[in-house]
């Protein structure tokens, strides 16, 4: 649904949009590049748009005073407060990947109520490890008191895609299950994420 207008005349995002506030990420990236290949943010964003079939845009008419990015499931759109911010882009892209998995027959990670929803990634857990896997993702939520696994998945993907070295450390059960999933069942997605 459409959002309402704020005092500044900017539209409030709809209630089903997923948002990330800059104050909540913990970034530990190397100061020196880890590759000799040069690629710029525009090329990365173009790749994301073409490969994952999701539009990436700036804030435009959306009130983003308290957040750094939003993912809108309908239409499939990522909005960034600061254009080219890769940590936010990868987090919001994870919400899009979540949406893609649902379209491919998985179960919804977040719903209108956002409570008691069953996640497609919960089904990746090895026998007897579902609770531990869900706990790992809940522990990654940038708002620890809310413990939302869909936000934990997005944070896992931010670590995974920006190569902070924290993805496997913070969620070892999920990391192993997700790697197996990408290698054995979602090889196209796995290749795109590489």
PyMOL commands that set and color helices and strands:
alter all, ss='L'
color gray80, all
select helices_A, chain A and resi 22-24+41-52+86-103+120-124+130-139+149-162+167-170+172-184+187-193
alter helices_A, ss='H'
color red, helices_A
select strands_A, chain A and resi 18-20+55-57+69-72+77-80
alter strands_A, ss='S'
color yellow, strands_A
deselect
rebuild
show_as cartoon
